Amino acid sequence: MVTDHPLLFKERIVRPYRGMRVDNGEWAKGWYGESEGKSYIADWDKGFKYDFGDGTEGTHWHIEVIPETVGQYTGLKDKNGIEIYKNSRIRVTWDDGEIEEYTVIQSGWGFCCDNFAYLPETDQIEVIGHIHEDK
């Protein structure tokens, strides 16, 4: 498959990541990268002022995050419009009324929850947290 064709490139979807900030524990959302053994999110929503050391300031968008909290957006939202990420804790209400809780995981081909090969319909899912948040 040709991946560098201009039309194919325009149709590709690149989903953002989120990770918990090292400095304050809040979520940062954006593009993920690693440098010198540290993990960063290029956060377009919550950049902060940065002193370049020469008397000038600028906006710094690369925010250090805790590596194990980083997860990619699945492209799906729950029944309340909340984005679903890898490592999200979800509550599923099945058609028969049974309610169960799962963790969203990423397999080699996509996202699923715990021991299922798929995510249920999003109108059955409610995000209830993240595995790295206090329960």
N, CA, C and O atoms as a printed pandas DataFrame, in Angstrom:
     atom_number atom_name residue_name chain_id  residue_number  x_coord  y_coord  z_coord
0              1         N          MET        A               1    0.835   -1.175    0.000
1              2        CA          MET        A               1    0.000    0.000    0.000
2              3         C          MET        A               1    0.883    1.242    0.000
3              4         O          MET        A               1    1.868    1.317    0.734
4              5         N          VAL        A               2    0.527    2.192   -0.813
5              6        CA          VAL        A               2    1.267    3.448   -0.881
6              7         C          VAL        A               2    0.736    4.375    0.210
7              8         O          VAL        A               2   -0.458    4.673    0.238
8              9         N          THR        A               3    1.608    4.833    1.107
9             10        CA          THR        A               3    1.154    5.689    2.205
10            11         C          THR        A               3    1.540    7.143    2.017
11            12         O          THR        A               3    1.070    8.008    2.755
12            13         N          ASP        A               4    2.399    7.429    1.029
13            14        CA          ASP        A               4    2.833    8.813    0.881
14            15         C          ASP        A               4    2.069    9.537   -0.227
15            16         O          ASP        A               4    2.412   10.667   -0.575
16            17         N          HIS        A               5    1.042    8.903   -0.780
17            18        CA          HIS        A               5    0.220    9.558   -1.786
18            19         C          HIS        A               5   -0.551   10.697   -1.120
19            20         O          HIS        A               5   -1.137   10.483   -0.058
20            21         N          PRO        A               6   -0.574   11.905   -1.705
21            22        CA          PRO        A               6   -1.210   13.067   -1.063
22            23         C          PRO        A               6   -2.669   12.848   -0.668
23            24         O          PRO        A               6   -3.096   13.312    0.389
24            25         N          LEU        A               7   -3.435   12.150   -1.499
25            26        CA          LEU        A               7   -4.840   11.936   -1.165
26            27         C          LEU        A               7   -4.998   10.986    0.007
27            28         O          LEU        A               7   -5.857   11.191    0.864
28            29         N          LEU        A               8   -4.173    9.949    0.049
29            30        CA          LEU        A               8   -4.239    9.030    1.176
30            31         C          LEU        A               8   -3.810    9.721    2.461
31            32         O          LEU        A               8   -4.400    9.490    3.516
32            33         N          PHE        A               9   -2.798   10.558    2.382
33            34        CA          PHE        A               9   -2.331   11.266    3.576
34            35         C          PHE        A               9   -3.434   12.149    4.151
35            36         O          PHE        A               9   -3.604   12.199    5.369
36            37         N          LYS        A              10   -4.178   12.837    3.310
37            38        CA          LYS        A              10   -5.248   13.721    3.781
38            39         C          LYS        A              10   -6.347   12.947    4.490
39            40         O          LYS        A              10   -7.021   13.498    5.361
40            41         N          GLU        A              11   -6.541   11.694    4.139
41            42        CA          GLU        A              11   -7.612   10.905    4.725
42            43         C          GLU        A              11   -7.193   10.195    6.009
43            44         O          GLU        A              11   -8.050    9.704    6.745
44            45         N          ARG        A              12   -5.910   10.133    6.286
45            46        CA          ARG        A              12   -5.438    9.446    7.486
46            47         C          ARG        A              12   -5.857   10.218    8.732
47            48         O          ARG        A              12   -5.843   11.449    8.747
48            49         N          ILE        A              13   -6.224    9.494    9.756
49            50        CA          ILE        A              13   -6.627   10.111   11.016
50            51         C          ILE        A              13   -5.528    9.865   12.043
51            52         O          ILE        A              13   -5.164    8.719   12.309
52            53         N          VAL        A              14   -5.006   10.932   12.613
53            54        CA          VAL        A              14   -4.018   10.817   13.672
54            55         C          VAL        A              14   -4.714   11.232   14.960
55            56         O          VAL        A              14   -5.123   12.383   15.112
56            57         N          ARG        A              15   -4.846   10.298   15.876
57            58        CA          ARG        A              15   -5.569   10.572   17.118
58            59         C          ARG        A              15   -4.609   11.048   18.193
59            60         O          ARG        A              15   -3.494   10.539   18.312
60            61         N          PRO        A              16   -5.048   12.034   18.980
61            62        CA          PRO        A              16   -4.178   12.554   20.034
62            63         C          PRO        A              16   -4.024   11.576   21.200
63            64         O          PRO        A              16   -4.718   10.563   21.294
64            65         N          TYR        A              17   -3.103   11.918   22.066
65            66        CA          TYR        A              17   -2.847   11.174   23.297
66            67         C          TYR        A              17   -3.168   12.079   24.477
67            68         O          TYR        A              17   -3.347   13.286   24.318
68            69         N          ARG        A              18   -3.240   11.492   25.646
69            70        CA          ARG        A              18   -3.276   12.289   26.864
70            71         C          ARG        A              18   -2.439   11.585   27.910
71            72         O          ARG        A              18   -2.281   10.365   27.895
72            73         N          GLY        A              19   -1.907   12.386   28.816
73            74        CA          GLY        A              19   -1.094   11.860   29.902
74            75         C          GLY        A              19   -1.205   12.788   31.092
75            76         O          GLY        A              19   -1.524   13.968   30.944
76            77         N          MET        A              20   -0.938   12.251   32.278
77            78        CA          MET        A              20   -1.014   13.036   33.504
78            79         C          MET        A              20    0.279   13.821   33.691
79            80         O          MET        A              20    1.373   13.257   33.656
80            81         N          ARG        A              21    0.139   15.132   33.890
81            82        CA          ARG        A              21    1.288   16.009   34.035
82            83         C          ARG        A              21    2.095   15.664   35.281
83            84         O          ARG        A              21    1.529   15.341   36.325
84            85         N          VAL        A              22    3.423   15.736   35.167
85            86        CA          VAL        A              22    4.320   15.481   36.288
86            87         C          VAL        A              22    4.187   16.587   37.327
87            88         O          VAL        A              22    4.228   16.314   38.527
88            89         N          ASP        A              23    4.030   17.824   36.887
89            90        CA          ASP        A              23    4.061   18.961   37.811
90            91         C          ASP        A              23    2.803   19.149   38.649
91            92         O          ASP        A              23    2.889   19.656   39.768
92            93         N          ASN        A              24    1.624   18.749   38.135
93            94        CA          ASN        A              24    0.413   19.021   38.919
94            95         C          ASN        A              24   -0.654   17.928   38.851
95            96         O          ASN        A              24   -1.711   18.077   39.465
96            97         N          GLY        A              25   -0.413   16.843   38.128
97            98        CA          GLY        A              25   -1.367   15.732   38.082
98            99         C          GLY        A              25   -2.572   15.949   37.187
99           100         O          GLY        A              25   -3.449   15.087   37.126
100          101         N          GLU        A              26   -2.643   17.075   36.490
101          102        CA          GLU        A              26   -3.749   17.328   35.572
102          103         C          GLU        A              26   -3.470   16.627   34.246
103          104         O          GLU        A              26   -2.330   16.267   33.951
104          105         N          TRP        A              27   -4.521   16.437   33.450
105          106        CA          TRP        A              27   -4.369   15.804   32.149
106          107         C          TRP        A              27   -3.876   16.798   31.116
107          108         O          TRP        A              27   -4.333   17.940   31.075
108          109         N          ALA        A              28   -2.942   16.364   30.281
109          110        CA          ALA        A              28   -2.486   17.122   29.116
110          111         C          ALA        A              28   -2.896   16.304   27.896
111          112         O          ALA        A              28   -2.748   15.082   27.893
112          113         N          LYS        A              29   -3.407   16.963   26.868
113          114        CA          LYS        A              29   -3.875   16.265   25.667
114          115         C          LYS        A              29   -3.198   16.849   24.441
115          116         O          LYS        A              29   -3.151   18.069   24.278
116          117         N          GLY        A              30   -2.676   15.995   23.581
117          118        CA          GLY        A              30   -2.032   16.462   22.369
118          119         C          GLY        A              30   -1.194   15.356   21.751
119          120         O          GLY        A              30   -1.561   14.182   21.808
120          121         N          TRP        A              31   -0.073   15.732   21.164
121          122        CA          TRP        A              31    0.804   14.760   20.504
122          123         C          TRP        A              31    1.840   14.256   21.495
123          124         O          TRP        A              31    2.319   15.018   22.335
124          125         N          TYR        A              32    2.187   12.983   21.404
125          126        CA          TYR        A              32    3.072   12.330   22.365
126          127         C          TYR        A              32    4.478   12.186   21.794
127          128         O          TYR        A              32    4.661   11.921   20.606
128          129         N          GLY        A              33    5.465   12.365   22.669
129          130        CA          GLY        A              33    6.844   12.151   22.269
130          131         C          GLY        A              33    7.706   11.841   23.471
131          132         O          GLY        A              33    7.305   12.073   24.611
132          133         N          GLU        A              34    8.895   11.314   23.213
133          134        CA          GLU        A              34    9.856   10.994   24.263
134          135         C          GLU        A              34   11.192   11.624   23.914
135          136         O          GLU        A              34   11.577   11.684   22.747
136          137         N          SER        A              35   11.894   12.092   24.933
137          138        CA          SER        A              35   13.213   12.675   24.731
138          139         C          SER        A              35   14.023   12.512   26.003
139          140         O          SER        A              35   13.554   12.835   27.095
140          141         N          GLU        A              36   15.235   12.014   25.860
141          142        CA          GLU        A              36   16.167   11.853   26.973
142          143         C          GLU        A              36   15.535   11.118   28.154
143          144         O          GLU        A              36   15.732   11.497   29.309
144          145         N          GLY        A              37   14.776   10.069   27.855
145          146        CA          GLY        A              37   14.177    9.235   28.890
146          147         C          GLY        A              37   12.933    9.814   29.542
147          148         O          GLY        A              37   12.429    9.244   30.510
148          149         N          LYS        A              38   12.430   10.922   29.041
149          150        CA          LYS        A              38   11.218   11.532   29.594
150          151         C          LYS        A              38   10.116   11.525   28.550
151          152         O          LYS        A              38   10.383   11.500   27.348
152          153         N          SER        A              39    8.866   11.546   29.021
153          154        CA          SER        A              39    7.698   11.537   28.143
154          155         C          SER        A              39    7.053   12.911   28.141
155          156         O          SER        A              39    6.961   13.569   29.177
156          157         N          TYR        A              40    6.607   13.337   26.964
157          158        CA          TYR        A              40    6.022   14.667   26.812
158          159         C          TYR        A              40    4.754   14.614   25.982
159          160         O          TYR        A              40    4.598   13.771   25.098
160          161         N          ILE        A              41    3.856   15.534   26.289
161          162        CA          ILE        A              41    2.687   15.794   25.454
162          163         C          ILE        A              41    2.839   17.223   24.943
163          164         O          ILE        A              41    3.082   18.148   25.718
164          165         N          ALA        A              42    2.693   17.392   23.641
165          166        CA          ALA        A              42    2.659   18.732   23.059
166          167         C          ALA        A              42    1.205   19.190   23.197
167          168         O          ALA        A              42    0.380   18.951   22.316
168          169         N          ASP        A              43    0.916   19.837   24.291
169          170        CA          ASP        A              43   -0.453   20.176   24.695
170          171         C          ASP        A              43   -0.863   21.520   24.117
171          172         O          ASP        A              43   -0.322   22.554   24.507
172          173         N          TRP        A              44   -1.815   21.514   23.191
173          174        CA          TRP        A              44   -2.241   22.755   22.550
174          175         C          TRP        A              44   -3.268   23.515   23.380
175          176         O          TRP        A              44   -3.566   24.669   23.072
176          177         N          ASP        A              45   -3.823   22.892   24.434
177          178        CA          ASP        A              45   -4.817   23.563   25.272
178          179         C          ASP        A              45   -4.207   24.248   26.492
179          180         O          ASP        A              45   -4.699   25.293   26.919
180          181         N          LYS        A              46   -3.144   23.676   27.058
181          182        CA          LYS        A              46   -2.630   24.155   28.337
182          183         C          LYS        A              46   -1.132   24.398   28.299
183          184         O          LYS        A              46   -0.411   23.964   29.197
184          185         N          GLY        A              47   -0.661   25.079   27.281
185          186        CA          GLY        A              47    0.742   25.455   27.250
186          187         C          GLY        A              47    1.035   26.409   28.394
187          188         O          GLY        A              47    0.105   26.952   28.990
188          189         N          PHE        A              48    2.292   26.627   28.713
189          190        CA          PHE        A              48    2.607   27.539   29.810
190          191         C          PHE        A              48    3.778   28.429   29.414
191          192         O          PHE        A              48    4.539   28.112   28.499
192          193         N          LYS        A              49    3.906   29.538   30.113
193          194        CA          LYS        A              49    4.988   30.482   29.820
194          195         C          LYS        A              49    6.333   29.856   30.167
195          196         O          LYS        A              49    6.469   29.170   31.180
196          197         N          TYR        A              50    7.310   30.099   29.325
197          198        CA          TYR        A              50    8.629   29.504   29.488
198          199         C          TYR        A              50    9.678   30.604   29.383
199          200         O          TYR        A              50    9.633   31.427   28.469
200          201         N          ASP        A              51   10.611   30.616   30.312
201          202        CA          ASP        A              51   11.704   31.575   30.301
202          203         C          ASP        A              51   12.869   30.941   29.552
203          204         O          ASP        A              51   13.402   29.918   29.980
204          205         N          PHE        A              52   13.264   31.545   28.437
205          206        CA          PHE        A              52   14.339   30.996   27.618
206          207         C          PHE        A              52   15.719   31.229   28.223
207          208         O          PHE        A              52   16.712   30.747   27.678
208          209         N          GLY        A              53   15.806   31.958   29.342
209          210        CA          GLY        A              53   17.080   32.168   30.017
210          211         C          GLY        A              53   17.850   33.368   29.506
211          212         O          GLY        A              53   18.914   33.693   30.032
212          213         N          ASP        A              54   17.329   34.025   28.494
213          214        CA          ASP        A              54   18.018   35.208   27.966
214          215         C          ASP        A              54   17.174   36.469   28.151
215          216         O          ASP        A              54   17.373   37.472   27.466
216          217         N          GLY        A              55   16.235   36.398   29.081
217          218        CA          GLY        A              55   15.373   37.548   29.340
218          219         C          GLY        A              55   14.109   37.566   28.504
219          220         O          GLY        A              55   13.267   38.451   28.662
220          221         N          THR        A              56   13.970   36.586   27.609
221          222        CA          THR        A              56   12.752   36.512   26.800
222          223         C          THR        A              56   11.896   35.345   27.276
223          224         O          THR        A              56   12.389   34.391   27.878
224          225         N          GLU        A              57   10.616   35.448   26.994
225          226        CA          GLU        A              57    9.677   34.389   27.347
226          227         C          GLU        A              57    8.935   33.943   26.105
227          228         O          GLU        A              57    8.865   34.667   25.112
228          229         N          GLY        A              58    8.394   32.771   26.171
229          230        CA          GLY        A              58    7.568   32.263   25.083
230          231         C          GLY        A              58    6.607   31.234   25.644
231          232         O          GLY        A              58    6.624   30.937   26.838
232          233         N          THR        A              59    5.787   30.705   24.793
233          234        CA          THR        A              59    4.863   29.670   25.231
234          235         C          THR        A              59    5.482   28.306   24.950
235          236         O          THR        A              59    5.884   28.011   23.825
236          237         N          HIS        A              60    5.551   27.500   25.969
237          238        CA          HIS        A              60    6.145   26.165   25.883
238          239         C          HIS        A              60    5.002   25.154   25.858
239          240         O          HIS        A              60    4.214   25.094   26.801
240          241         N          TRP        A              61    4.903   24.368   24.801
241          242        CA          TRP        A              61    3.777   23.464   24.651
242          243         C          TRP        A              61    4.107   22.028   25.017
243          244         O          TRP        A              61    3.200   21.203   25.127
244          245         N          HIS        A              62    5.386   21.703   25.210
245          246        CA          HIS        A              62    5.764   20.334   25.535
246          247         C          HIS        A              62    5.780   20.166   27.045
247          248         O          HIS        A              62    6.643   20.708   27.734
248          249         N          ILE        A              63    4.830   19.419   27.541
249          250        CA          ILE        A              63    4.642   19.265   28.979
250          251         C          ILE        A              63    5.025   17.842   29.371
251          252         O          ILE        A              63    4.553   16.877   28.770
252          253         N          GLU        A              64    5.885   17.716   30.384
253          254        CA          GLU        A              64    6.311   16.390   30.831
254          255         C          GLU        A              64    5.143   15.672   31.501
255          256         O          GLU        A              64    4.426   16.246   32.322
256          257         N          VAL        A              65    4.971   14.396   31.129
257          258        CA          VAL        A              65    3.885   13.587   31.679
258          259         C          VAL        A              65    4.436   12.287   32.254
259          260         O          VAL        A              65    5.544   11.870   31.919
260          261         N          ILE        A              66    3.660   11.660   33.114
261          262        CA          ILE        A              66    4.025   10.376   33.711
262          263         C          ILE        A              66    3.810    9.302   32.644
263          264         O          ILE        A              66    2.677    9.102   32.206
264          265         N          PRO        A              67    4.870    8.604   32.213
265          266        CA          PRO        A              67    4.779    7.703   31.063
266          267         C          PRO        A              67    3.667    6.662   31.142
267          268         O          PRO        A              67    2.973    6.419   30.155
268          269         N          GLU        A              68    3.494    6.042   32.319
269          270        CA          GLU        A              68    2.492    4.974   32.414
270          271         C          GLU        A              68    1.052    5.475   32.335
271          272         O          GLU        A              68    0.130    4.668   32.215
272          273         N          THR        A              69    0.841    6.791   32.400
273          274        CA          THR        A              69   -0.518    7.333   32.286
274          275         C          THR        A              69   -0.896    7.681   30.852
275          276         O          THR        A              69   -2.051    8.013   30.585
276          277         N          VAL        A              70    0.044    7.611   29.939
277          278        CA          VAL        A              70   -0.208    8.016   28.556
278          279         C          VAL        A              70   -1.080    6.992   27.840
279          280         O          VAL        A              70   -0.828    5.789   27.899
280          281         N          GLY        A              71   -2.109    7.495   27.165
281          282        CA          GLY        A              71   -2.981    6.634   26.381
282          283         C          GLY        A              71   -3.511    7.380   25.178
283          284         O          GLY        A              71   -3.741    8.588   25.232
284          285         N          GLN        A              72   -3.706    6.648   24.083
285          286        CA          GLN        A              72   -4.199    7.266   22.861
286          287         C          GLN        A              72   -5.723    7.305   22.856
287          288         O          GLN        A              72   -6.383    6.406   23.379
288          289         N          TYR        A              73   -6.266    8.351   22.262
289          290        CA          TYR        A              73   -7.708    8.504   22.088
290          291         C          TYR        A              73   -8.210    7.418   21.142
291          292         O          TYR        A              73   -7.595    7.174   20.104
292          293         N          THR        A              74   -9.313    6.767   21.483
293          294        CA          THR        A              74   -9.862    5.690   20.658
294          295         C          THR        A              74  -10.620    6.219   19.449
295          296         O          THR        A              74  -10.879    5.474   18.504
296          297         N          GLY        A              75  -10.972    7.487   19.472
297          298        CA          GLY        A              75  -11.821    8.043   18.421
298          299         C          GLY        A              75  -13.295    7.950   18.777
299          300         O          GLY        A              75  -14.155    8.364   17.999
300          301         N          LEU        A              76  -13.587    7.403   19.961
301          302        CA          LEU        A              76  -14.966    7.216   20.403
302          303         C          LEU        A              76  -15.266    8.066   21.631
303          304         O          LEU        A              76  -14.370    8.419   22.398
304          305         N          LYS        A              77  -16.538    8.385   21.800
305          306        CA          LYS        A              77  -17.014    9.058   23.009
306          307         C          LYS        A              77  -18.086    8.192   23.644
307          308         O          LYS        A              77  -18.787    7.440   22.967
308          309         N          ASP        A              78  -18.198    8.318   24.977
309          310        CA          ASP        A              78  -19.207    7.531   25.679
310          311         C          ASP        A              78  -20.592    8.159   25.497
311          312         O          ASP        A              78  -20.742    9.136   24.763
312          313         N          LYS        A              79  -21.592    7.601   26.160
313          314        CA          LYS        A              79  -22.965    8.076   25.998
314          315         C          LYS        A              79  -23.158    9.503   26.498
315          316         O          LYS        A              79  -24.163   10.136   26.177
316          317         N          ASN        A              80  -22.203   10.020   27.284
317          318        CA          ASN        A              80  -22.269   11.396   27.792
318          319         C          ASN        A              80  -21.361   12.358   27.020
319          320         O          ASN        A              80  -21.229   13.522   27.397
320          321         N          GLY        A              81  -20.739   11.878   25.948
321          322        CA          GLY        A              81  -19.864   12.724   25.143
322          323         C          GLY        A              81  -18.439   12.822   25.659
323          324         O          GLY        A              81  -17.672   13.662   25.188
324          325         N          ILE        A              82  -18.064   11.973   26.625
325          326        CA          ILE        A              82  -16.713   11.961   27.184
326          327         C          ILE        A              82  -15.809   11.122   26.277
327          328         O          ILE        A              82  -16.178   10.013   25.889
328          329         N          GLU        A              83  -14.625   11.647   25.937
329          330        CA          GLU        A              83  -13.681   10.916   25.105
330          331         C          GLU        A              83  -13.179    9.664   25.822
331          332         O          GLU        A              83  -12.929    9.682   27.027
332          333         N          ILE        A              84  -13.035    8.581   25.064
333          334        CA          ILE        A              84  -12.567    7.309   25.606
334          335         C          ILE        A              84  -11.117    7.102   25.163
335          336         O          ILE        A              84  -10.817    7.138   23.970
336          337         N          TYR        A              85  -10.219    6.884   26.134
337          338        CA          TYR        A              85   -8.786    6.692   25.886
338          339         C          TYR        A              85   -8.359    5.306   26.340
339          340         O          TYR        A              85   -9.050    4.646   27.116
340          341         N          LYS        A              86   -7.200    4.879   25.838
341          342        CA          LYS        A              86   -6.569    3.688   26.385
342          343         C          LYS        A              86   -6.409    3.907   27.887
343          344         O          LYS        A              86   -6.044    4.999   28.322
344          345         N          ASN        A              87   -6.678    2.883   28.670
345          346        CA          ASN        A              87   -6.608    2.890   30.135
346          347         C          ASN        A              87   -7.780    3.600   30.808
347          348         O          ASN        A              87   -7.776    3.780   32.026
348          349         N          SER        A              88   -8.783    4.004   30.027
349          350        CA          SER        A              88  -10.011    4.530   30.635
350          351         C          SER        A              88  -10.728    3.382   31.335
351          352         O          SER        A              88  -10.732    2.250   30.851
352          353         N          ARG        A              89  -11.330    3.687   32.473
353          354        CA          ARG        A              89  -12.210    2.732   33.157
354          355         C          ARG        A              89  -13.619    3.049   32.669
355          356         O          ARG        A              89  -14.052    4.201   32.707
356          357         N          ILE        A              90  -14.332    2.019   32.210
357          358        CA          ILE        A              90  -15.675    2.230   31.684
358          359         C          ILE        A              90  -16.682    1.318   32.374
359          360         O          ILE        A              90  -16.346    0.237   32.856
360          361         N          ARG        A              91  -17.912    1.783   32.406
361          362        CA          ARG        A              91  -19.030    0.985   32.904
362          363         C          ARG        A              91  -19.912    0.689   31.694
363          364         O          ARG        A              91  -20.337    1.596   30.979
364          365         N          VAL        A              92  -20.176   -0.593   31.482
365          366        CA          VAL        A              92  -20.989   -1.019   30.339
366          367         C          VAL        A              92  -22.324   -1.534   30.855
367          368         O          VAL        A              92  -22.381   -2.375   31.752
368          369         N          THR        A              93  -23.401   -1.011   30.267
369          370        CA          THR        A              93  -24.738   -1.518   30.557
370          371         C          THR        A              93  -25.167   -2.339   29.345
371          372         O          THR        A              93  -25.458   -1.789   28.283
372          373         N          TRP        A              94  -25.203   -3.667   29.515
373          374        CA          TRP        A              94  -25.541   -4.567   28.423
374          375         C          TRP        A              94  -27.036   -4.527   28.146
375          376         O          TRP        A              94  -27.815   -4.037   28.964
376          377         N          ASP        A              95  -27.428   -5.041   26.998
377          378        CA          ASP        A              95  -28.836   -5.025   26.582
378          379         C          ASP        A              95  -29.748   -5.717   27.584
379          380         O          ASP        A              95  -30.914   -5.342   27.712
380          381         N          ASP        A              96  -29.242   -6.722   28.298
381          382        CA          ASP        A              96  -30.066   -7.433   29.282
382          383         C          ASP        A              96  -30.121   -6.720   30.634
383          384         O          ASP        A              96  -30.715   -7.227   31.586
384          385         N          GLY        A              97  -29.486   -5.520   30.714
385          386        CA          GLY        A              97  -29.506   -4.737   31.950
386          387         C          GLY        A              97  -28.326   -4.993   32.865
387          388         O          GLY        A              97  -28.137   -4.266   33.840
388          389         N          GLU        A              98  -27.524   -6.016   32.573
389          390        CA          GLU        A              98  -26.347   -6.303   33.396
390          391         C          GLU        A              98  -25.334   -5.171   33.250
391          392         O          GLU        A              98  -25.114   -4.660   32.152
392          393         N          ILE        A              99  -24.718   -4.783   34.372
393          394        CA          ILE        A              99  -23.730   -3.702   34.382
394          395         C          ILE        A              99  -22.388   -4.278   34.813
395          396         O          ILE        A              99  -22.291   -4.960   35.832
396          397         N          GLU        A             100  -21.345   -3.992   34.018
397          398        CA          GLU        A             100  -19.997   -4.468   34.323
398          399         C          GLU        A             100  -19.009   -3.341   34.072
399          400         O          GLU        A             100  -19.282   -2.418   33.304
400          401         N          GLU        A             101  -17.855   -3.426   34.731
401          402        CA          GLU        A             101  -16.805   -2.425   34.557
402          403         C          GLU        A             101  -15.579   -3.061   33.925
403          404         O          GLU        A             101  -15.230   -4.203   34.221
404          405         N          TYR        A             102  -14.921   -2.287   33.033
405          406        CA          TYR        A             102  -13.778   -2.771   32.283
406          407         C          TYR        A             102  -12.734   -1.673   32.141
407          408         O          TYR        A             102  -12.991   -0.503   32.426
408          409         N          THR        A             103  -11.549   -2.079   31.693
409          410        CA          THR        A             103  -10.487   -1.150   31.331
410          411         C          THR        A             103  -10.286   -1.230   29.827
411          412         O          THR        A             103  -10.223   -2.324   29.266
412          413         N          VAL        A             104  -10.186   -0.075   29.166
413          414        CA          VAL        A             104   -9.933   -0.036   27.728
414          415         C          VAL        A             104   -8.456   -0.306   27.511
415          416         O          VAL        A             104   -7.604    0.348   28.113
416          417         N          ILE        A             105   -8.153   -1.263   26.657
417          418        CA          ILE        A             105   -6.768   -1.609   26.348
418          419         C          ILE        A             105   -6.544   -1.467   24.845
419          420         O          ILE        A             105   -7.492   -1.358   24.068
420          421         N          GLN        A             106   -5.283   -1.471   24.458
421          422        CA          GLN        A             106   -4.935   -1.360   23.051
422          423         C          GLN        A             106   -4.262   -2.647   22.623
423          424         O          GLN        A             106   -3.266   -3.069   23.210
424          425         N          SER        A             107   -4.817   -3.265   21.594
425          426        CA          SER        A             107   -4.184   -4.463   21.048
426          427         C          SER        A             107   -3.431   -4.048   19.789
427          428         O          SER        A             107   -3.394   -2.866   19.448
428          429         N          GLY        A             108   -2.842   -4.995   19.113
429          430        CA          GLY        A             108   -2.090   -4.672   17.911
430          431         C          GLY        A             108   -2.928   -4.077   16.802
431          432         O          GLY        A             108   -2.386   -3.412   15.920
432          433         N          TRP        A             109   -4.232   -4.295   16.818
433          434        CA          TRP        A             109   -5.085   -3.841   15.726
434          435         C          TRP        A             109   -6.071   -2.752   16.122
435          436         O          TRP        A             109   -6.751   -2.201   15.257
436          437         N          GLY        A             110   -6.163   -2.433   17.384
437          438        CA          GLY        A             110   -7.119   -1.391   17.786
438          439         C          GLY        A             110   -7.364   -1.421   19.277
439          440         O          GLY        A             110   -6.510   -1.850   20.053
440          441         N          PHE        A             111   -8.527   -0.965   19.667
441          442        CA          PHE        A             111   -8.885   -0.865   21.074
442          443         C          PHE        A             111   -9.962   -1.886   21.419
443          444         O          PHE        A             111  -10.844   -2.183   20.613
444          445         N          CYS        A             112   -9.869   -2.414   22.630
445          446        CA          CYS        A             112  -10.871   -3.338   23.132
446          447         C          CYS        A             112  -10.926   -3.150   24.646
447          448         O          CYS        A             112  -10.231   -2.289   25.186
448          449         N          CYS        A             113  -11.734   -3.937   25.328
449          450        CA          CYS        A             113  -11.764   -3.784   26.784
450          451         C          CYS        A             113  -11.494   -5.135   27.437
451          452         O          CYS        A             113  -12.115   -6.151   27.124
452          453         N          ASP        A             114  -10.551   -5.093   28.345
453          454        CA          ASP        A             114  -10.091   -6.268   29.080
454          455         C          ASP        A             114  -10.007   -7.488   28.176
455          456         O          ASP        A             114   -9.084   -7.586   27.367
456          457         N          ASN        A             115  -10.940   -8.415   28.289
457          458        CA          ASN        A             115  -10.835   -9.674   27.542
458          459         C          ASN        A             115  -11.770   -9.759   26.338
459          460         O          ASN        A             115  -12.024  -10.855   25.838
460          461         N          PHE        A             116  -12.292   -8.612   25.858
461          462        CA          PHE        A             116  -13.145   -8.616   24.675
462          463         C          PHE        A             116  -12.344   -8.199   23.454
463          464         O          PHE        A             116  -11.339   -7.499   23.577
464          465         N          ALA        A             117  -12.776   -8.617   22.297
465          466        CA          ALA        A             117  -12.094   -8.264   21.052
466          467         C          ALA        A             117  -12.663   -6.986   20.446
467          468         O          ALA        A             117  -12.291   -6.618   19.332
468          469         N          TYR        A             118  -13.554   -6.308   21.156
469          470        CA          TYR        A             118  -14.165   -5.096   20.628
470          471         C          TYR        A             118  -14.626   -4.220   21.787
471          472         O          TYR        A             118  -14.685   -4.670   22.931
472          473         N          LEU        A             119  -14.949   -2.979   21.485
473          474        CA          LEU        A             119  -15.605   -2.110   22.463
474          475         C          LEU        A             119  -17.101   -2.191   22.195
475          476         O          LEU        A             119  -17.507   -2.204   21.033
476          477         N          PRO        A             120  -17.942   -2.248   23.239
477          478        CA          PRO        A             120  -19.391   -2.269   23.029
478          479         C          PRO        A             120  -19.860   -0.974   22.357
479          480         O          PRO        A             120  -19.088   -0.026   22.209
480          481         N          GLU        A             121  -21.117   -0.948   21.957
481          482        CA          GLU        A             121  -21.700    0.266   21.382
482          483         C          GLU        A             121  -21.521    1.412   22.366
483          484         O          GLU        A             121  -21.662    1.223   23.575
484          485         N          THR        A             122  -21.210    2.605   21.854
485          486        CA          THR        A             122  -20.905    3.715   22.754
486          487         C          THR        A             122  -22.107    4.169   23.572
487          488         O          THR        A             122  -21.927    4.788   24.621
488          489         N          ASP        A             123  -23.329    3.881   23.126
489          490        CA          ASP        A             123  -24.485    4.254   23.949
490          491         C          ASP        A             123  -24.640    3.318   25.149
491          492         O          ASP        A             123  -25.513    3.524   25.991
492          493         N          GLN        A             124  -23.790    2.287   25.225
493          494        CA          GLN        A             124  -23.774    1.377   26.371
494          495         C          GLN        A             124  -22.622    1.686   27.332
495          496         O          GLN        A             124  -22.526    1.080   28.399
496          497         N          ILE        A             125  -21.751    2.625   26.957
497          498        CA          ILE        A             125  -20.524    2.891   27.709
498          499         C          ILE        A             125  -20.613    4.213   28.460
499          500         O          ILE        A             125  -21.112    5.211   27.941
500          501         N          GLU        A             126  -20.115    4.196   29.696
501          502        CA          GLU        A             126  -19.940    5.426   30.468
502          503         C          GLU        A             126  -18.523    5.402   31.040
503          504         O          GLU        A             126  -18.144    4.453   31.727
504          505         N          VAL        A             127  -17.740    6.453   30.754
505          506        CA          VAL        A             127  -16.400    6.566   31.320
506          507         C          VAL        A             127  -16.538    6.896   32.795
507          508         O          VAL        A             127  -17.238    7.837   33.169
508          509         N          ILE        A             128  -15.857    6.105   33.641
509          510        CA          ILE        A             128  -15.945    6.320   35.089
510          511         C          ILE        A             128  -14.603    6.685   35.702
511          512         O          ILE        A             128  -14.509    6.872   36.915
512          513         N          GLY        A             129  -13.558    6.790   34.878
513          514        CA          GLY        A             129  -12.250    7.169   35.404
514          515         C          GLY        A             129  -11.132    6.636   34.541
515          516         O          GLY        A             129  -11.321    6.310   33.369
516          517         N          HIS        A             130   -9.965    6.554   35.145
517          518        CA          HIS        A             130   -8.744    6.120   34.477
518          519         C          HIS        A             130   -7.995    5.256   35.479
519          520         O          HIS        A             130   -8.067    5.496   36.684
520          521         N          ILE        A             131   -7.280    4.256   34.992
521          522        CA          ILE        A             131   -6.630    3.333   35.930
522          523         C          ILE        A             131   -5.589    4.021   36.815
523          524         O          ILE        A             131   -5.210    3.465   37.846
524          525         N          HIS        A             132   -5.117    5.212   36.442
525          526        CA          HIS        A             132   -4.112    5.900   37.238
526          527         C          HIS        A             132   -4.682    7.034   38.091
527          528         O          HIS        A             132   -3.932    7.762   38.742
528          529         N          GLU        A             133   -5.997    7.181   38.087
529          530        CA          GLU        A             133   -6.629    8.177   38.957
530          531         C          GLU        A             133   -7.044    7.503   40.244
531          532         O          GLU        A             133   -7.249    6.290   40.283
532          533         N          ASP        A             134   -7.169    8.297   41.306
533          534        CA          ASP        A             134   -7.682    7.752   42.565
534          535         C          ASP        A             134   -9.101    7.264   42.340
535          536         O          ASP        A             134   -9.899    7.921   41.672
536          537         N          LYS        A             135   -9.402    6.124   42.895
537          538        CA          LYS        A             135  -10.752    5.569   42.727
538          539         C          LYS        A             135  -11.664    6.035   43.824
539          540         O          LYS        A             135  -12.839    5.670   43.847
